[in-house]
Amino acid sequence: MRRVVRHRCAARLTVAGCTALALAVTGTVAAGGAAAAGEAAAGKSAGRGAGEATGKHLGRQTLPAQDGWASSGSGTTGGAAADSAHVHTVGSWREFKAALAKGGSAPKIIKVRGTIAAGSGGDCAAYEADGYDFDQYLADYSPEVWGRDKDLSDEPDDSQEGLRRASAARQAAAITARVPANTTIVGIGRRAGFTGAGLRIQGVDNVIIRNLRFESPLDCFPQWDPTDGDSGNWNSEYDSAVVHGATHVWLDHNTFTDGRHPDSSLPFYYGRLYQQHDGELDIVRGADQVTVSWNVFADHDKTLMIGNSDSAADTDRGRLRVTLHHNLFSGLVERAPRVRFGKVDVYNNHYVIDARRASYSYSLGIGKESRLVAEKNAFTLAGGVSAGRLLKKWSEAPLTAECNVVNSRPVDLIAAHNAEFPGQQLESPAGWKPRLRTRVDTPNAVPRLVDRWAGAGVLDRLLDR
């Protein structure tokens, strides 16, 4: 009698407490009825939160039980309990900020209709402090005049750097929106979202962000730092979304891109890219219990950072617990994510390393005291990019990386990295096992499922509002 051994990397599909063998456990998605059934299950899971939100308006849906770190403890319900007085439909930046301010931390649902431009809508001149002149700034701080040994932090308020700081403060006030506790923000329609906005989820609990398109904010006033690297660098502010010291946050089915302003469209000054983008999503400064699911992160440089400083142990140690699953990371340079301190579960994501991104650096960054688990992810690599570059060691920290595939073939990511970078050996395992997962797909099924069901606008195909 033949003995059947189940390989530890064979996936099981868990949905709403029921367990069934995942389809296509040995390779690509099976053809015909099996594939259709698998995609139907994926669509149901992606759109209805493993079946728990069936029949509910999108704004009333809550994070399903067991769906990542944000489901732990009290779970994440956002504004699902809002009464009719705290349900708002907005179509402008002014209306959006007013809706956020109404009712304090009472449960609220904000429906975003259409594309909302933050602040001045990209008119940088509207933020300029009196006397600021970019041409004069370039003249005052050129390496030939200022040198490269001293930064600009001590420049007085009436200098061009001081006026740049004042201008930047005006922009920050105009484009930043603080999200209160017990809030759900959802897009209505396939094009709902923001251009140039920075959502700040800071020091609050219980927030849901779904079905929105984010075009990254464009920093009108990047700062020149002549001491950054060998040749200096332009550094920018503003992320599309920041989770700062907040808990129980669910970001689901959103799309984050640079939109009309990719890095390739930006100029160079002092021989360096005039970088006007920061991150797409940052989770920092004691943030905890966050789930990031079924999103698209595309065409960006420094994408997703979990923990923003090696010196933040007082706020971050024991926190920064984040789950990322069924996200599409496409055409990125780095930080998908870069992790410090946190126990971070990264599974069933699709990474597409675009041949157009000649500047590709890495995908998963292992930082100070991090405990990253990366399982059953799929990586689609362009020619010239090796599997050893997918991981990057920033600090001595163990990780688990198992059952991942590269171009449809199983690859031990840690072994590939250690072989290519013998002086930067990574250690395994991470020392913990994720328990908060709903559906887990076999990695070779991930590209087809994620590419179809991730991102903003998908929920319109799945849910009756």
Steps between C-alpha positions, in 0.01 A plus 500: 500500500646835398562747779372853430702779658365851506775756440517777759473759221173363363241768564175465681216741439326625814188710465270605787615218723461221242804330352528346155791393287612790285477461127810452291724390786774380270545784251302740286128536545316200361303556184125499455260457787765482772651834400158661474406371844827625644454847354140509620620420851767766472248756383266420786781520753641820353168675473300381794760446767478119500122512480443688824386822335252351253206731441657797675574836348872544445518765772342264752741215442749407769827308493426126521617297797851358464585734209846609608630698792222762481250228595671436833360625828190711443523464123446775243153632427572859394182704476266206443283605794450856372150645522351683203623837628858379470489360146639751249551502124774740388629621166752770593798537733316757710201269541726210587686685776173635639355148515807376687458775758130443568406295802845454651568129551138391456475223236486654153492385139639728230424410139732655245344562161728579207862615515576762763803728462656599831596855588567726204473212256871501421558875472826531692506880472199513733720382788811712442606724788570863414855530372550135410670459163605159380759634257661691787484185715694312232757778483545526878545128569679376191790270590740752346380767744384308809713187475402150606617482863222684680121459490248785498339447841651812657392736224297796639132554426569786259737290285377317193510177702296666775248621244491152348413362845219753537365415156513130579304557821226670301478208261493248785208680666309513172537141379497302827175357638486342845272199527322462837423178685209277401499615137442320171600679179383328180506584134173501306556396141809381319679836480451621856810624679746779564778680317772665703347414838665373815270308735637494854366231731675604819446399862151359439335158495268323257529637145410344163616637161362320191446528126698820443758609243791701634726704274808573710539853637756707313725690741527854366800580720749212535801573719855478372732311735859520376612249766258222394718242326807574296340762279209636704129436446165674474270375777122530495208467739142368483366148459161412358417342836682486833402279791677669792448357847152377401347157564249276324533638149385318184606623154333293231449514123677832447736598218813704570701646209697808397235556232571795273836576664730197485860544608599483133323833445691683775799727430857483629679774694858487623523175303244328726136408442270771636307243702148624572357171630538334838315176581165361398418352841695524826415316823707657776552622858322235703229419248362152558244244386482596132374295204586604142312282250418487128667834417709604201830680557649601166771705330664653806838514670485487882169323535403357839693541822414329828703679767689812398798508737745262662487723808123467551513194726311677779192540281539212255633198688214252552278689256497555121309172453385510139351253250539549125314254278374481142661831400654577161842667514586601145776713349648603836857581601506403869317461834222251432529513797810599696448386860636602840400348836165352397362151459390535139314232304544529122318228306326445166627824347606537136822689430561609142854625444466714190778502242439874460618552859874491440540647848338202675660448841311238705152397612512379862727691739606336826568770756576541869333242727249411228329160490383467142311195373474483119309195376325390182574817307555510123779700338501573127850617412618668185821383341810623676348501849612209718297336776781583742412871476142460622613515863725765650671481837509831685558359848556170677146359531362152426220438252293217357473479120337177385292366214556801272525472122707699252377491142277203600786295646560439874796700628656519845532877522734495797736250336495700177584821687776341707661349191505833319601707803726279712602793718137576595369165622135483605388267779179300539239446646317810622403330825123531472221353286212708363157381613279783376425407140179431311563367149846379404561424133769293340768741373466407134134599513583841649590698183175424323285558808673814628538663159127461442354579842738751664468877489236771494188454289492123537239509775256659257504175303436294810263687726153646471521834672 
